[in-house]
Each structure stands twice: as C-alpha cells, then as structure tokens.
Amino acid sequence: MIIPTTVMLAVQAVIVTWIMVTAPEECPRKYMKTVEQGGVLEYPTQIYDYCSTAPLPYQRYYWVLKEQE
C-alpha cells in the first residue's frame, strides 16, 4: 500500500507542531551572563536561580527558563 504524499506531509506537520508547542522556553542570554558581560548575574553560579537544564534526545543538555513556583 502506498501512502499518499499529502498524508505524509500532514503527519510530519502535526509532529513538528507538537514538538514546537511542547518545547520548554530557552533561558534568555541576560540570565546566563554576569553584570560585567551585560547580564544580571553577580556570580556565575546564580544561573541556577533563573534557569535549569533539560535533556536532549542525544545525551546532551541545554539551559531552559525555570518554571515560576
């Protein structure tokens, strides 16, 4: 059975849209830089106050904005 191209494109569009909607918001650059570099952090370790790490599918991590508590 051959799947029509339009059906394949529709399925791909749904998958990509789902990934874009459910992806967490990336941590803004101002929360990743110290005051000397134009950010808001006094010390580099304060990044954990604003951001957290999230896993990627290929065993890597990236910074995402922390959820408000």
N, C-alpha and C positions, 0 to 999 in steps of 0.2 A: 504494500500500500504506500503510495507516495503522498506525503504531506504537502499541501499547497504552500507556496512561499508566503502568502499573506498570513496564514495561520502561524507560521514560524516567526514572522516579524511581530505579530501581535503578542505572542508568548514572550518574546525577548523584550518587548516594550514593557510588559507587565512586570517582568523580573527586574529590569533596570529601574523602573519607577519605585518598586518596593524597596530596593537597596538604597536609593536616594532618600526616600522618606524616612526610613528607619535608621539611617546612619546617624551617629551622635555628632553634635556640633564640635568642630575642631577648636582647640584652645587658641584665642587671639594672641598675636605676637606681643602685645603690650604686657600680657601676663607671663611671658616667657623671657623677658629682658629685665635687667636691673635698671635702676634710676639713671646710672651713668650712661647706659646704652639707649635711653629714651623710653624705658618701661616703667612699671610701677613697683617692682620688687626691690626691697632694700638688700636682701640677701638671696642668692640663687635658690636656696632650699625652700623659700616661701612659695615656690611654684605649686607645691602640694596644697596650698590654701585655695588656689583657684582652679587647678587642673588635676586630672588623674590620667592614668594610662589605660588604653583599651587595646585588646589584642587584634591583630590582623590575621587572616587565614594562613599566611605563610610564616608563622612563628616570629613575627615582628610586632612591635608595639608603637603606638603614636599617642600624642597628647590630645585629650578631649576636655572640653569645659565641664567642670564639676556640676552636678545637679544641685539646685538650691535645696537646702534642708529645711 
